[in-house]
Amino acid sequence: MASIALFCEGASEIRMLNYIITRYLGDEFEVNPIQPKLNSVGRQANEGGWLEVLNHCNDEEVKYVFATNDFLVIQIDTDTCPLANYDVDIYDENHQKVPDDVLYERVKNRLLLNISENIQNQYADRILFAICINETECWLLPLYYENDAKKRCATTNCIHILNQRLQTEGIGIPDKTKNKPEAIQVYNKVLKQLKRKDIPRIAQCNYGFQKFVEQMDGIKN
């Protein structure tokens, strides 16, 4: 069995990636969350966020991961990338927002900034990137907006758009308290609708999701 370590922003992202990876790749892949840590009931046990993801992208942490794991997935959202210490410009020279593929590459390069060329070369084919444009919840929208092209592929206000549909079922994802048991239950309910055969099609709505699926295809065999 191959093991896949995770650097993620939070427990909800770990939950989503764990489900997507194991559903898509099958039982021969085991997911091992490294950052943040989870307690026995799946709640986040230490500090998370995009800064902690970036802080873990260094030679020491990467070598530590690969001492006991076959692959590493680095997850980060792009909604906060212009902030200080993240420092990814979302505009081009004409002050127009760059396309998603350009933003993806800029964020990927930022994640690799603190990893030496030697370590990158050593593990390049074993590091996968789950760069979520704009946040992980954007990946879930096609499950609820199959017939609404605009909302299905939205990359802004994704939690709000998702909650618009979830509220008709009397549930919702709280934006600031994703680590509570109620939020965990909602994520689990939503993810159960994501079938393996549908993942490549759904991923087409978000460039970061599409690229992640392509990378998973590359390690299946």
GUTIMI-750532 format. One record per atom (N, C-alpha, C, O): x, y, z. Coordinates in pm, whole numbers, padded with zeros to 5 digits, always signed. Atoms other than C-alpha are relative to their C-alpha. Layout:
N
XYZ/...
! end
This chain:
221
+00084-00120+00000/+00000+00000+00000/+00087+00125+00000/+00183+00134+00077/-00073-00126+00007/+00128+00347-00093/-00063+00101+00096/-00185+00105+00112/+00050-00101-00094/+00098+00631+00159/+00018+00140-00059/+00118+00170-00124/+00001-00137+00050/+00014+00992+00073/-00013+00095+00118/-00116+00097+00185/+00003-00099-00107/+00102+01263+00325/-00068+00127-00048/-00068+00157-00167/+00072-00124+00035/-00097+01588+00337/+00054+00118+00081/+00068+00111+00203/-00012-00133-00060/-00002+01949+00407/-00124+00076-00043/-00142+00101-00162/+00125-00067+00034/-00339+02130+00423/-00022+00122+00087/+00045+00140+00189/+00033-00118-00080/-00489+02452+00549/-00077-00037+00127/-00056+00025+00231/+00081+00032-00116/-00735+02284+00784/-00061-00139-00007/-00038-00214-00101/+00061+00133-00010/-00936+01981+00890/-00101-00025-00112/-00112-00137-00160/+00098+00019+00107/-01208+02039+00631/+00068-00034-00132/+00018-00115-00209/-00076+00031+00122/-00950+02037+00352/+00056-00142+00005/+00055-00213-00096/-00046+00138-00015/-00801+01716+00490/-00114-00097-00027/-00097-00198-00095/+00116+00088+00018/-01147+01563+00498/-00035-00014-00149/-00059-00124-00197/+00032+00003+00142/-01215+01657+00137/+00104-00078-00080/+00069-00163-00162/-00105+00067+00078/-00879+01542+00003/+00008-00148+00033/+00030-00230-00056/+00000+00141-00038/-00888+01219+00200/-00109-00075-00076/-00086-00184-00127/+00112+00065+00070/-01226+01139+00048/+00029-00009-00150/+00012-00116-00210/-00025-00002+00145/-01128+01241-00307/+00110-00099-00037/+00097-00176-00132/-00114+00087+00031/-00795+01056-00299/-00038-00148+00012/-00013-00226-00079/+00032+00142-00022/-00925+00730-00153/-00112-00046-00092/-00112-00161-00136/+00107+00037+00092/-01238+00734-00367/+00055-00017-00142/+00016-00110-00214/-00048+00003+00138/-01045+00804-00688/+00111-00104-00021/+00111-00174-00122/-00115+00089+00018/-00727+00601-00632/-00023-00140+00055/+00043-00234+00012/+00031+00132-00050/-00874+00315-00433/+00071-00035+00129/+00146+00045+00184/-00048+00044-00130/-00778+00115-00126/+00151-00018+00008/+00206-00028+00117/-00144+00021-00003/-00417+00071-00229/+00078+00126+00038/+00200+00124+00048/-00063-00124-00044/-00348+00432-00125/-00054+00039+00137/-00175+00041+00158/+00036-00041-00136/-00348+00541+00240/+00037+00146+00020/+00146+00188-00018/-00023-00143-00021/-00378+00908+00340/+00050+00023+00143/-00005-00030+00239/-00065-00027-00129/-00158+01039+00623/+00010+00151+00022/+00105+00212-00025/-00007-00145-00026/-00237+01396+00741/+00119+00036+00088/+00139-00022+00194/-00115-00048-00076/+00076+01575+00859/-00029+00137+00061/-00002+00161+00179/+00032-00136-00045/-00040+01937+00883/-00135+00041-00056/-00156+00037-00177/-00007+00005-00146/-00263+02012+01061/-00025-00141+00052/-00067-00230-00022/+00030+00127-00064/-00290+01724+01305/-00149-00007+00031/-00213+00095+00056/+00139+00022-00037/-00633+01574+01372/-00005-00084+00128/+00081-00169+00151/+00016+00083-00120/-00757+01434+01703/-00079-00125-00033/-00107-00152-00150/+00062+00131+00021/-00936+01103+01750/-00138+00009-00065/-00185-00090-00121/+00133-00015+00061/-01271+01243+01631/+00005+00083-00127/-00099+00127-00177/-00014-00068+00128/-01131+01417+01324/+00000+00151+00006/-00010+00217-00097/-00005-00146-00012/-01116+01771+01462/+00145+00047-00001/+00236-00027+00037/-00134-00057+00011/-00818+01996+01406/+00060+00020+00137/-00004+00076+00226/-00061+00000-00132/-00571+01968+01694/+00112+00103+00015/+00162+00121+00126/-00103-00103-00010/-00317+02241+01612/-00029+00109-00103/-00125+00100-00180/+00024-00116+00087/-00288+02568+01423/+00009-00038-00147/+00097-00114-00188/+00000+00025+00143/-00372+02559+01054/+00009+00131-00077/+00059+00230-00025/-00001-00119+00082/-00412+02809+00771/+00108-00002-00106/+00198-00086-00103/-00091-00003+00114/-00223+02903+00457/+00144+00024+00041/+00236-00028-00021/-00137-00030-00043/+00079+03037+00648/+00070-00126+00050/+00188-00146+00024/-00059+00125-00048/+00134+02701+00818/+00034-00094-00115/+00132-00168-00109/-00034+00079+00118/+00119+02530+00480/+00132+00048-00059/+00220-00032-00089/-00123-00055+00055/+00387+02764+00349/+00119-00030+00091/+00228-00060+00043/-00109+00026-00095/+00593+02717+00666/+00048-00145-00007/+00164-00173+00023/-00039+00142+00009/+00592+02341+00611/+00070-00033-00132/+00126-00141-00148/-00066+00023+00129/+00723+02378+00258/+00148+00039+00011/+00189+00145-00036/-00143-00021-00013/+01091+02351+00345/+00070-00136-00007/+00005-00240+00002/-00076+00125+00020/+01366+02093+00303/-00020-00098+00114/-00042-00217+00092/+00008+00088-00117/+01345+01957+00657/-00134-00073+00005/-00138-00194+00025/+00133+00061-00008/+00968+01897+00654/-00023-00097-00116/-00081-00204-00097/+00020+00087+00116/+00971+01750+00303/+00078-00130+00016/+00026-00237-00012/-00079+00121-00023/+01253+01508+00386/-00061-00086+00109/-00060-00209+00099/+00067+00074-00107/+01071+01411+00705/-00120-00077-00055/-00140-00193-00019/+00116+00066+00058/+00757+01331+00506/+00041-00123-00081/-00017-00230-00066/-00036+00108+00089/+00935+01117+00251/+00081-00111+00067/+00111-00213+00004/-00064+00109-00075/+01115+00917+00518/-00099-00113+00026/-00059-00228+00044/+00101+00102-00034/+00785+00736+00580/-00119+00000-00095/-00214-00076-00074/+00112-00008+00092/+00556+00826+00289/+00050-00005-00144/+00164+00031-00174/-00036+00011+00141/+00553+00765-00084/-00027+00128-00078/+00045+00160-00173/+00038-00122+00070/+00384+01088-00192/-00037+00108+00100/-00066+00081+00217/+00042-00115-00080/+00306+01435-00059/-00096+00084-00083/-00066+00119-00197/+00094-00094+00060/+00001+01647-00143/+00007+00130+00079/-00009+00129+00201/+00000-00133-00063/+00031+02020-00070/-00124+00073-00046/-00142+00099-00165/+00126-00068+00030/-00305+02195-00050/+00004+00143+00049/+00052+00171+00159/+00014-00139-00043/-00365+02569-00039/-00107+00066-00086/-00123+00033-00204/+00099-00079+00074/-00645+02809-00139/+00068+00123-00060/+00175+00164-00015/-00058-00119+00063/-00582+03108-00364/-00069+00130+00044/-00026+00238+00005/+00075-00122-00033/-00831+03350-00206/+00081+00099+00082/+00052+00219+00081/-00081-00089-00083/-00567+03490+00031/+00138+00025-00058/+00224+00081+00010/-00137-00004+00052/-00268+03478-00203/+00061+00141-00011/+00183+00151-00011/-00067-00131+00004/-00219+03861-00228/+00050+00048+00136/+00121+00148+00142/-00037-00046-00133/-00167+03885+00151/+00150-00008+00023/+00221-00085-00042/-00141+00000-00036/+00172+03960+00303/+00042-00138+00049/-00032-00204+00123/-00062+00130-00029/+00392+03649+00340/-00050-00110-00093/+00018-00212-00110/+00041+00088+00110/+00186+03469+00076/+00057+00061-00129/+00131-00005-00203/-00069-00082+00099/+00276+03737-00177/-00008-00052-00143/+00092-00055-00215/+00020+00040+00140/+00129+03604-00501/-00088+00104-00067/-00201+00127-00024/+00073-00104+00072/+00019+03874-00744/-00106-00064-00089/-00078-00156-00165/+00109+00056+00080/-00320+03804-00902/-00025+00082-00127/-00118+00053-00201/+00019-00088+00115/-00280+04076-01169/+00116-00011-00099/+00227-00048-00062/-00105-00006+00100/-00088+04106-01494/+00052+00143-00011/+00016+00229+00070/-00061-00132+00014/+00110+04406-01620/-00101+00109-00033/-00071+00227-00017/+00106-00096+00029/-00217+04574-01728/-00102+00010+00112/-00209+00069+00096/+00084+00003-00120/-00370+04525-01384/-00134-00071-00026/-00238-00035+00030/+00113+00089+00021/-00610+04264-01515/+00028-00131+00072/+00142-00177+00077/-00020+00126-00069/-00667+03946-01319/+00053-00105-00096/+00004-00119-00208/-00059+00102+00086/-00455+03666-01458/-00094-00120-00011/-00174-00142+00080/+00081+00120+00013/-00622+03349-01591/+00034-00102+00108/+00140-00095+00171/-00019+00098-00106/-00660+03056-01356/+00126-00083-00018/+00192-00117+00080/-00119+00081+00021/-00379+02859-01518/+00128+00075+00038/+00223+00015+00088/-00115-00081-00040/-00135+03146-01464/+00006+00013+00152/+00113+00002+00211/+00005-00009-00146/-00249+03192-01104/+00047-00130+00064/+00121-00130+00162/-00040+00131-00051/-00206+02819-01047/+00152-00012+00001/+00210-00054+00102/-00146+00012+00009/+00156+02830-01164/+00070+00095+00097/+00173+00060+00154/-00061-00094-00094/+00232+03138-00955/-00008-00054+00143/+00089-00044+00219/+00015+00055-00134/+00095+02972-00641/+00089-00124+00016/+00152-00141+00121/-00086+00117-00005/+00276+02647-00720/+00146+00041+00022/+00216-00018+00104/-00136-00048-00016/+00603+02838-00754/+00023+00057+00139/+00131+00044+00196/-00013-00052-00137/+00536+03011-00423/+00014-00114+00100/+00093-00104+00194/-00011+00114-00090/+00487+02676-00251/+00139-00061-00005/+00188-00113+00095/-00133+00061+00018/+00822+02560-00389/+00114+00094+00037/+00231+00055+00034/-00103-00103-00016/+01006+02881-00302/+00102-00036+00108/+00221-00008+00093/-00089+00028-00112/+01152+02755+00027/+00056-00143-00003/+00121-00186+00092/-00053+00135+00015/+01235+02406-00100/+00117+00006-00098/+00101+00056-00210/-00119-00012+00085/+01585+02375-00243/-00016-00076-00130/-00096-00169-00140/+00006+00066+00130/+01639+02275-00603/+00038-00147+00011/-00018-00232-00059/-00043+00139-00019/+01815+01959-00487/-00114-00087+00051/-00135-00198+00000/+00112+00077-00056/+01517+01844-00280/-00114-00008-00100/-00178-00112-00112/+00104+00004+00102/+01273+01941-00555/+00031-00104-00106/-00057-00180-00146/-00037+00097+00102/+01465+01736-00808/-00011-00142+00052/-00048-00233-00023/+00003+00133-00059/+01482+01441-00571/-00142-00055+00010/-00164-00175-00006/+00137+00045-00028/+01107+01431-00506/-00103+00056-00097/-00223+00046-00071/+00091-00072+00090/+00956+01618-00801/-00118-00083-00044/-00231-00033-00050/+00108+00084+00052/+00753+01323-00928/-00085-00060+00110/-00175-00140+00083/+00075+00055-00113/+00621+01247-00580/-00075+00108+00079/-00139+00079+00180/+00072-00112-00064/+00483+01592-00485/-00117+00040-00089/-00098+00071-00207/+00121-00039+00071/+00125+01670-00589/-00052+00130+00060/-00033+00156+00179/+00051-00129-00045/-00045+02009-00567/-00151+00005-00012/-00208-00020-00119/+00145-00021-00002/-00406+02066-00466/-00023+00149+00023/-00052+00192+00135/+00012-00146-00007/-00427+02438-00542/-00144+00035-00034/-00189+00018-00147/+00145-00019+00012/-00787+02540-00488/-00031+00143-00042/-00007+00238+00033/+00040-00132+00051/-00911+02828-00700/-00153+00012+00015/-00228-00048-00061/-00057-00097-00091/-01049+03010-00503/+00010-00058+00142/+00094-00016+00222/-00001+00073-00126/-01125+02780-00206/-00053-00141-00026/-00115-00166-00129/+00033+00140+00022/-01186+02409-00161/-00148-00021-00028/-00184-00111-00105/+00144+00017+00021/-01564+02450-00149/-00042+00022-00145/-00148-00025-00187/+00031-00018+00142/-01555+02563-00513/-00001-00135-00072/-00073-00152-00171/-00005+00132+00063/-01471+02202-00600/-00131-00076+00016/-00159-00168-00060/+00123+00074-00031/-01806+02090-00454/-00123+00054-00072/-00227-00012-00075/+00118-00064+00058/-02037+02325-00642/-00068-00083-00110/-00191-00084-00116/+00069+00079+00103/-02100+02092-00942/-00093-00107+00055/-00183-00153-00016/+00089+00099-00060/-02263+01845-00703/-00140+00055+00019/-00237-00021+00025/+00129-00062-00029/-02544+02094-00646/-00051+00090-00112/-00168+00130-00111/+00039-00093+00106/-02550+02311-00958/+00033-00057-00138/+00091+00011-00222/-00028+00069+00126/-02527+02062-01243/-00055+00076-00120/+00007+00077-00226/+00067-00066+00112/-02765+02268-01458/+00013+00152+00004/-00059+00222-00067/-00022-00145-00009/-02640+02615-01363/+00149+00025-00026/+00231+00017+00066/-00140-00010+00041/-02317+02680-01554/+00076+00106+00079/+00193+00087+00112/-00069-00109-00069/-02238+03006-01376/+00037-00041+00142/+00151-00022+00184/-00028+00039-00138/-02268+02870-01022/+00082-00128+00007/+00161-00147+00100/-00071+00128+00000/-02132+02526-01112/+00151+00022-00003/+00226-00052+00060/-00143-00025+00016/-01794+02674-01204/+00044+00130+00065/+00144+00189+00024/-00035-00125-00068/-01788+02974-00970/+00133-00013+00073/+00170-00121+00118/-00125-00002-00074/-01459+03074-00813/+00004+00116+00100/+00112+00156+00145/+00010-00099-00107/-01581+03343-00573/-00127-00029+00082/-00226-00079+00029/+00114+00019-00091/-01816+03326-00271/-00052-00144-00002/-00173-00166+00005/+00043+00138+00021/-01821+02948-00304/-00075-00059+00120/-00172-00133+00103/+00072+00051-00117/-01924+02871+00055/-00142+00055+00001/-00237-00018+00030/+00134-00062+00003/-02213+03116+00022/-00088-00067-00105/-00204-00097-00079/+00078+00064+00108/-02324+02963-00310/-00037-00142+00038/-00150-00186+00014/+00028+00137-00043/-02297+02612-00170/-00107+00000+00108/-00197-00084+00107/+00098-00005-00109/-02492+02710+00140/-00140+00037-00048/-00239-00002+00014/+00131-00032+00055/-02773+02854-00072/-00079-00127-00029/-00200-00133-00005/+00066+00127+00031/-02850+02500-00184/-00013-00088+00125/-00115-00155+00145/+00004+00083-00121/-02764+02329+00145/-00110+00044+00096/-00169-00038+00167/+00102-00051-00092/-03004+02554+00334/-00139-00052-00034/-00226-00055+00053/+00130+00060+00036/-03294+02400+00142/-00016-00137+00067/-00127-00189+00075/+00002+00127-00073/-03200+02079+00328/+00013+00022+00150/+00023-00073+00228/-00008-00032-00142/-03180+02260+00660/+00139-00012+00058/+00153-00024+00180/-00138+00010-00047/-02800+02242+00681/+00083+00109-00066/+00034+00182-00152/-00089-00098+00060/-02502+02460+00597/+00139-00011+00058/+00158-00071+00165/-00138-00001-00047/-02128+02507+00632/+00031+00136+00060/+00027+00236-00012/-00036-00129-00060/-02030+02780+00881/+00138+00044-00047/+00233-00033-00038/-00123-00049+00061/-01758+02994+00725/+00115+00006+00099/+00230-00019+00061/-00107-00023-00097/-01563+03055+01047/+00017-00115+00098/+00112-00113+00177/-00008+00107-00099/-01625+02734+01243/-00009-00136-00068/-00093-00219-00032/+00003+00125+00076/-01551+02450+01002/+00045-00120+00082/+00030-00234+00039/-00055+00107-00081/-01395+02247+01283/-00100-00056+00100/-00066-00148+00175/+00100+00048-00094/-01717+02196+01479/-00064-00130-00050/-00068-00155-00170/+00062+00126+00041/-01894+01856+01480/-00111+00018-00102/-00127-00065-00191/+00110-00023+00094/-02193+02005+01296/+00054+00023-00141/-00004-00025-00238/-00059-00024+00132/-01970+02125+01013/+00057-00128-00058/+00043-00154-00178/-00055+00128+00045/-01795+01788+00993/-00110-00087-00059/-00090-00152-00162/+00114+00079+00049/-02133+01619+00950/-00047+00048-00137/-00082-00032-00223/+00044-00055+00128/-02224+01855+00666/+00099-00039-00111/+00057-00083-00218/-00100+00039+00100/-01896+01793+00481/-00015-00148-00036/-00009-00184-00154/+00014+00143+00027/-01944+01418+00519/-00122-00028-00087/-00117-00112-00177/+00123+00019+00079/-02297+01442+00380/+00020+00044-00144/-00023-00024-00237/-00025-00050+00135/-02185+01649+00083/+00093-00094-00077/+00066-00127-00193/-00100+00082+00068/-01885+01430+00002/-00054-00136-00041/-00006-00194-00139/+00057+00130+00035/-02092+01112-00002/-00064+00000-00139/-00083-00105-00199/+00060-00009+00133/-02248+01241-00323/+00104-00006-00113/+00069-00019-00230/-00106-00005+00100/-01910+01250-00498/+00045-00142-00035/+00116-00206+00042/-00032+00134+00044/-01874+00926-00692/+00129+00000-00083/+00162+00098-00148/-00129+00008+00069/-01545+00806-00838/-00013+00033-00149/+00067+00110-00203/+00014-00018+00146/-01670+00800-01197/-00030+00144-00037/-00005+00185-00151/+00036-00138+00029/-01788+01160-01168/+00113+00099+00026/+00106+00214-00018/-00105-00093-00040/-01466+01309-01031/+00068+00070-00118/+00082+00192-00113/-00063-00073+00112/-01292+01381-01367/-00092+00103-00065/-00046+00211-00102/+00095-00094+00062/-01606+01546-01506/-00021+00122+00090/-00018+00235+00042/+00022-00110-00094/-01670+01755-01195/+00124+00089+00010/+00113+00210+00024/-00125-00075-00014/-01304+01857-01178/+00020+00101-00111/+00097+00196-00094/-00017-00092+00112/-01333+02032-01515/-00047+00141+00033/-00010+00236-00036/+00054-00132-00036/-01515+02319-01342/+00100+00087+00075/+00078+00207+00089/-00097-00078-00076/-01209+02426-01141/+00140-00042-00044/+00176-00159-00032/-00130+00034+00056/-00862+02445-01290/+00089-00073+00099/+00158-00168+00062/-00082+00066-00101/-00693+02349-00964/-00042-00143+00024/+00044-00230+00042/+00051+00136-00016/-00916+02043-00924/+00038-00085-00121/+00079-00200-00106/-00037+00071+00123/-00855+01944-01286/+00146-00042+00004/+00178-00156-00030/-00142+00031-00007/-00478+01962-01235/+00029-00106+00106/+00118-00189+00089/-00021+00100-00104/-00502+01759-00917/-00039-00139-00049/+00032-00237-00023/+00041+00129+00057/-00691+01482-01094/+00105-00051-00099/+00136-00170-00100/-00103+00040+00094/-00428+01480-01368/+00122-00056+00075/+00183-00154+00031/-00112+00050-00079/-00159+01435-01103/-00031-00135+00063/+00055-00223+00069/+00037+00131-00054/-00350+01151-00938/+00005-00108-00108/+00046-00221-00082/-00010+00095+00110/-00376+00984-01278/+00144-00043-00022/+00171-00157-00062/-00141+00029+00024/+00002+01003-01298/+00061-00095+00099/+00166-00153+00071/-00057+00090-00100/+00058+00798-00982/-00083-00127+00017/-00049-00212+00099/+00086+00117-00017/-00219+00539-01025/+00072-00129-00031/+00048-00231+00034/-00069+00122+00040/+00009+00291-01193/+00145+00006+00046/+00221-00088+00023/
! end
